[in-house]
Amino acid sequence: MTEIVSVRFRPGGKQYYFDPAGLELAEGQNVIVETGKGLEYGTCVRRNTMVEDESVVQPLRPVVRLATEKDEKQVRENRGKEKEALRTCQKLVERHGLDMKLVQVEYSFDGSKILFFFTSDGRVDFRALVKDLAGIFRARIELRQIGVRDEARMLGGFGICGKPFCCAQFLDEFQPVSIKMAKTQNLSLNPTKISGTCGRLMCCLKYEQGAYEDAVKRCPKQESFVECPDGVGTVSAVNLLKEQVKVRLEDSTEQPKSYLADEIRVVRPGKGRRPEGYEPPSREELETLRTQEGEQVRTGRRPEGPSDLNQVLERYLGENAQQKRPEGQRQGGRRGGRNNNNGQGRSKDQPRQQQGQPRPAPQREAQPAEPKAGQGQNHKKRYRPHHRRKSGGGQGQPPQG
């Protein structure tokens, strides 16, 4: 085991291992380390840790010291010189007529070397440019051509997801991304939708590729001939995230039905003809494939019981309304209105309903009402709900006031 600390020289850059040399470092501390190009200024991103000897490239260079205020001042001066050097180099590029785009300039810690990063579609002869830059800055000049992904990492920005670029945040190395990943994840093959700001395929396609490849192993391929609980048919669509498939049944003209991957038994994978001499199993044997969860997916029904949110809310609201209702409304509706006692209000001699006792069932045979003067014997009195009567008094009630 070897004790190491990880140091990063620029935001979003690669991490390098160094020997702490007896120093106890914490994440975020600025340090001065020894490199093959001399002393460099960096930031500790991983505190003292023991790692396997095989993961360390020997010899391991040491950490010289913690950065002092003088070192911080020199770094700030170098940052100011980088902006001036970028503008000067851009003018020289236009003067020489070179087909190159400057991206970033980096000064070494001691200022003895200046590194210019640029992008270009082809090879660029910049020998005359290097001579002019060396004569102006009196330092060692190095021009390095980078790709569009490295350009996006250096410049930074926001992706289509609304978050900063992954390459500028935490990606140490670029992983290979192919168009096959987009096909596996059932994404649109439109380049504008699956490409990042750099113009290459988005790095995030690599994140979920392992999960999709695992789901592909458990789900049948499209156009496969399968057996399902409702019969035999052909797979018309596959949803890898939900692990559901839509099957177009042979003996049905309805729309394709959805099933879970566990309810499907593949007879012939992929495209092809129906197997010769194949006889579908009996209905009882196919029903054994059905699961309770698959039935809910196919029919779209929710499980019954207290887990149904709508039933819980209705029961809860109903109990609260019953508790908050006034005593007069709880027994006989509005005062003076009809209740369950065949239109008769509760008499004074009748006791109130005791809490916890069941209410008596209403009498179904009601006495016919006496007709008013001027009405025939066949006229039936029309009862209306109490909430439809006007405040002036209803039938069989004297007007109030």
C-alpha positions, 0 to 999 in steps of 0.5 A, a space after each residue: 500500500 502507498 499513501 497518496 494525495 490527488 491534485 488537480 491543476 485546473 478546474 475539470 482537469 485530470 487528477 494526479 497522484 503525489 507523495 504527501 511527504 509527511 503532510 496531512 492535507 485536506 480537500 480544497 487546500 492549495 499546494 505546490 508540487 514538483 512535476 517533470 516541468 518544474 514547480 506547479 500550483 494545484 488544488 488537493 481534491 483527495 486527502 491522504 489515502 492508501 492505495 494499491 501499489 499497482 495503481 501508482 506510477 513510480 516514481 511518485 513525485 512529492 508535495 513541496 509545501 502548502 501554498 503561501 500568500 506569496 504563491 497565491 499572489 503570483 498565481 493571480 498575476 499569471 491569470 492576468 498575464 494569460 488574458 493579455 497573452 490571448 489577445 496578443 496571440 489572436 492578433 498575430 493569428 489574424 496577421 499570419 492568416 492561420 486557420 486556427 481558433 485560440 481557446 485558452 492560455 496557461 502560464 507555468 507557475 514560475 512564468 518560464 513557459 506559456 502554453 496556447 491551446 487551439 482547435 483547427 480542422 486540419 494541420 497548421 504550420 505555426 512556426 512563424 507564429 511561435 517565433 513572434 510570440 517568443 520574441 514578445 514574451 521572452 519565454 518558452 512557447 508551446 502550441 497544442 492542438 485539442 479537440 472539440 470536447 477538450 474545448 468544451 471542458 475548458 470554456 464550460 457552459 450549460 447543457 440541454 439539461 440545464 446543468 453545467 457540462 459534466 466534462 467541466 465538473 467531474 469527468 476526468 477522462 472522456 469515455 467512448 460514446 457510439 450511436 449504438 448506445 442511442 439505438 439501445 436506449 430507443 432515443 431519436 437518431 436526430 443528431 441535434 437531439 443526442 449531441 452536446 454543445 461540442 457537436 459530439 454525442 452526449 457523454 451522458 449516454 454512457 451513464 445508463 448504458 449498463 442498465 439498458 443492456 441488462 434490461 435488453 437481456 430480460 426483454 424479448 426483441 421486437 417482432 418476436 413470436 411469443 406466448 402470453 396469458 391471452 394467447 399467442 402473438 407478435 411483439 409490436 413494441 418494447 419499453 425497456 425502462 418499465 420492462 413491458 412489451 405490447 403484443 399483437 394477438 393473432 386471434 384478436 383484432 383489438 389494439 396490442 395489449 401490454 404485458 410484463 416481461 415475466 409474463 412472456 414466453 418467447 417461441 421465436 426471437 426476432 423477425 421470422 416466420 412462425 415455427 412450422 408445426 407449432 401448436 399453441 398451448 391450452 388456455 389454462 396453461 397460458 393463464 399460469 403466466 399471468 401475474 397480479 401485477 401484470 393484470 393491473 398493467 394490462 387493465 389499468 386498474 388500481 389495487 383495491 383496499 386502503 392503499 387506494 388514495 381516493 377511497 381513503 380521502 373519501 372516507 376521511 372527508 366523510 367522517 370529518 363532515 359527519 363530525 362537524 355537522 350540527 346536531 339538528 342536521 345530523 338527525 333531521 336535516 334543516 330545522 323544520 325540514 323533513 328527515 328519515 321519519 316519513 316527513 315528520 320532524 322529531 317530536 319533543 317526547 322522542 329522545 335524541 339519538 345516542 352516540 354509538 347506537 345504530 339509527 332506526 331504519 326508515 319506514 318504507 310505507 308512508 301515509 298518503 298526504 291529504 290533498 289541498 282544496 281544489 285538487 282532485 283525489 288522484 293528485 299525489 303530493 310531490 316531495 322535494 328535497 329540502 335544499 330546493 325549497 325556497 325560504 318562503 316555506 314549502 308544501 306542508 309547511 307554514 311560511 316563516 316570518 
